[in-house]
């Protein structure tokens, strides 16, 4: 029937011409209208009878239909073949005019065409379709009409059906669906209907995401989940642009405010916001009729005042920043609002703490220019613009004066800084000058009263401080331990008039204090030879540790500086030396104020004298003034060109010298020494040797070949030194470049190594008394267990140089030092060797140290334990004979009744013994094991072994002195002691890190040379032969 009507309409519109045709056309039109209205009426009644309610779509409805109240639930939807949604609110009737019917059909068939909407009589009553983005619907969200005898229930009916709604039929009462009706042509093919299902199968159905224009009238219903449309309002038609964009998969960019508003327009139907009393603030306004708001008000009615006040501040903030949508948690709101008073304003962070979508809101609040989008935006923007304009104008006007003020500020700050530095410098200069004046005044007093002080009751304050410069102290491993290797200073109590205060850089345990108390108490037992005569001399010596040793762990301070910052120790020393003569014996001189704080003189050189002559270059000046033989060399080198020129001249003038030494001025212990065999690595050395031999030693200095050799060597030296120089301390100076940098920065010397393969180094300790008298207090030959340039021990007394020659050299050096202002203890290093051409012994002075040496401290222990006397003029160390020797001498000399003559003694001592396995053994256990193996000291014979213990924390170093009558026996005993200690503290599979083996090898080499020299010199020099026994 529908197709016939459609054909009839088409033929009717094609009629043209006569009046009869117009009349016939009018009759046909009326007949078609009546037929169509009848069909629509019958179709509606039939659908009402089957499905409960039929909702045909119409563009213009009558007042009766529009006034009918729609159900308070979301309108039902049905998918058509084009996958578009059509929402319906109620029943609509059609106009009886054919033109309106045709227009409605066009709108239904093509709702996007704006021309179809132009013919509507009432533009306000047009059918508005929702703006939908075409997306692939999820399987659970979409239900399509299928062909079959029955229709599935696509949408649930509202939970509370409207009272005026017609009676609905159940599914089992509807055996036929809309597809069957359409197939029977009971419903127009263009008609779009929606079936409402019975309430028995009601459930929430998810919707596709789509954008909807925000309306203030629908905010409350949209947020709080009622999902009911306002009366007489339908969704607007989608624009052509939005419909066209549905096919694009890439979403368009939106700012945070638009995104927040869009996301908040379609809440989930399954979320019950009333249970959490959530409040939605839309554009800074709270809907006070919302269920969440009313539920919150009813639950927190007692504290409602503070909640309302907090909400007002929140609304104002959101309005000021134009926040479209914010969800406030009721529970958090009540909790936070209860902590605020009515007069107190919450901060922005307090407001954000109660907002659920605080991240999106915070992004909007922090957005640039957001304050100018809210309420009062015009005045706020005007204020900001005016402020920026005034700021810019003021800054532009004040630019010149600002530059002047900045310049004056910089000049003033620089002047104040310079003035402060100048005041500090003046204060330090005055302080140092005052200390220097006090030092000289007390030194004069000490010199004037020295003869009285040295024979009267006195106190000696020993401070074994290594006062090197900071850059050197930083590279000394275990600085505190190195400063504590002179425990032999305690043996000054051998003089009955002397009390000792020893400043220890390490805290000593009670075990160590008891050990030294027993060791020093052996004085009476040593003299009598009876161990029972051991006394207690604790009142004669004090070992004090400054309390500041742990206060500056990373500053590498010397002991004297630590004592300066230890007021308790200073105060205790002042109490101990009160009303007594006292003086300080330090270590390496250092510019400190300890003696000035204590008010006592120092038996040592002044800081300026020590700084001038304690370097390698300073010692060369002393030796040159004393006219003592020194190795060929050059001093005070501070540039690379100067070094190359000096070394080239030295090589040309001393062609027979194979090895040259480089020594840094301020370094100690061989750490700043490097060596290089220059001649053997020169490309022209064969030519040089040939020319030197052809001209001879006398004619070589005037030959032209010497100048040519000087040029060639100068060209070769830079590359040769970079490849072949070997630093002694490779950990400190791994490359020649680093050594050269330190060498040129601190200055240094170049000197020749002795020509012989057999070289002996010896050290002589001297004392310049305040009265100017020079005395030799110790001498010994050096042991070199760790290389030829590092001293690891000594044999006392020295046996390498004739005592008269050595005494002469030392007296000249001491006299020169006295004239330069040197005072106190200092040591001189010599090297002795036999010249390969002349076969005569040569002695060179190589180094000068203005400090108390380790060898002197070891000599003090040796004299204390033997009750002997060291006469360095004749080089013997003599001690009273032991009980057995004395008894035999008394028997042999019974008739004469003369006292027995003193027996000679010699000792081998070292402070540098190192073994990692020592840390796993306590000192008491070590001493017991050594005693069981025969390692100990015999008080009756006054010979044996004495240990020097430094500390009991790491316990990886110790000192040892072996005393006997003959040098060979003492060396063998020393080596045997090392072997026994190594066996006692080491496991077979864990030997540990030690220098014991190198010390034993060095002693074996000495014993071989000693035996050879004994055979050679037995007839020539009897005194040396006796010394080697």
ABEGO torsion letter per residue (X at the ends): XAAAAAAAAAAAAABBEBAAAAAAAAAAAAAAAAAAAAAAAAAAAAAAAAAGBBBBBBABBBAAAAABBBBBBBBBBBBBAAGBBBBBABBBBBBABAAAAAAAAAAAABAABAAAAAABABAAABBBBBBBBBBBBBAAABBBBBBEABBBBABBBBABBBAABBBBBBAAABABBAAAAAAAGABBAABBBBBBBBAAABBBBBBBBBBBBBBAAAAAAAAAGAGBBBBGBBBBBBBAAAAAAAABABBBBBBAAAAAAAAAABBBAABBAAAAGBBBBBGGBBBAABAAAAAAAAAAAAAAAAAAAAAAAAAAAAAAAGBABBBBBAAAAAAAAAABBAABBBBAAAAAAABABAAAAAAAAABBGAAAABBGAAAAAAAAAAAAAAAAAAAAAAAAAAAAAAAAAAAAAAAAAAAAAAAAAAAAAAAAAAAAAAAAAAAAAAAAAAAAAAABBBBBBBBBBBABBAAAAAABBGAAAAAAAAAAAAAAAABAABBBBBBBABBBBAAAAAAAAAAAAAAAAAAAGBAAABBBAAAABBBBBBAAAAABAAAGBBAAAAAAABAAAAAAAAAAABGBBBBBBBBBBBBBAAAAAAGBBBBBBBAAAAAAAABAAAAAAAAAAAGBBBBBBBBGBABAAAAAAAAAAAAAABAABABBBBBBAABBGGAABBBBBAAAABAAAAAAAAAAAAAEAAAAAABAAAAAAAAAAAAAAAAAAAAABBBABAAABABAAAAAAAAAAAEBBBBBBBABABBBBBBBBBBBBAAGBBBBABBBBBBBAAEAABBAEBBOBBAABBAAAAAAAAAAAAAAAAAAGBBEBBBBBBBBBBBAAAGBBBBBBABBBBBBBAAAAAAAAAAAAAGBBBBAAAGBBBBBBBAAAAAAAAAAAAAAGBBBBBBBBBBBBBAABBBAAAAABBAAAAAAAAAAAGBBBBAAAGBEBBBBBABAAAGABBBBBBBBABAAAAAAAAAAAAAAAAAAABBAABAEBBAAAAAAAAAAAAAAAAAAAAAAAAAABAAAAAAAX
